[in-house]
């Protein structure tokens, strides 16, 4: 069992799992709509939800970064120092990729010259003009960064499972939801 002092705080865990769910859904939705005929209601609906969740992701990533810098508890890992360094680098890369992805998503949408909004509640106007010719480049970068996030997040998940089942340490349990993060080896 993991004690509360050895676990990430509830808000950090919530941010982590919300981010994971959003990344998976947004990646899947983008790859589903690519296979749908242009102009269909399902394709437009998936794009609209993807864009709205991208706006939510922007807020979530900003909140995560602020919470990481100024709040929350960050339990010390009980692993080899080299693994701790590797984990810090991987986490830093994930944060950087997520932030880059959100920025690229906004820039891509603004370069398309089409308005976008958050679930129809409010628009997100472009703060500056972006050359329409950049939309292909921005879209390509947005797609490449998405793949980089998926690969790195997959490695992150594999590392957590390795810690749990091979190393038999508390790394995975520290981030699990629930009151105690119980999980049998």
Secondary structure, 3 states (H helix, E strand, C coil): CCCHHHCCCHHHHHHHHHHHHHHHHHHHHHHHHCCCCCCCHHHHHHHHHHHHHHHHHHHHHHHHHHHHHHCCCCCCCCCCHHHHHHHHHHHHHHHHHHHHHHHHHHHHHHHHCCCCECCCCCECCCCCCCCHHHHHHHHHHHHHHHHHHHHHHHHHHHHHHHHHHHHCCCCCHHHCCCCCCCCCC
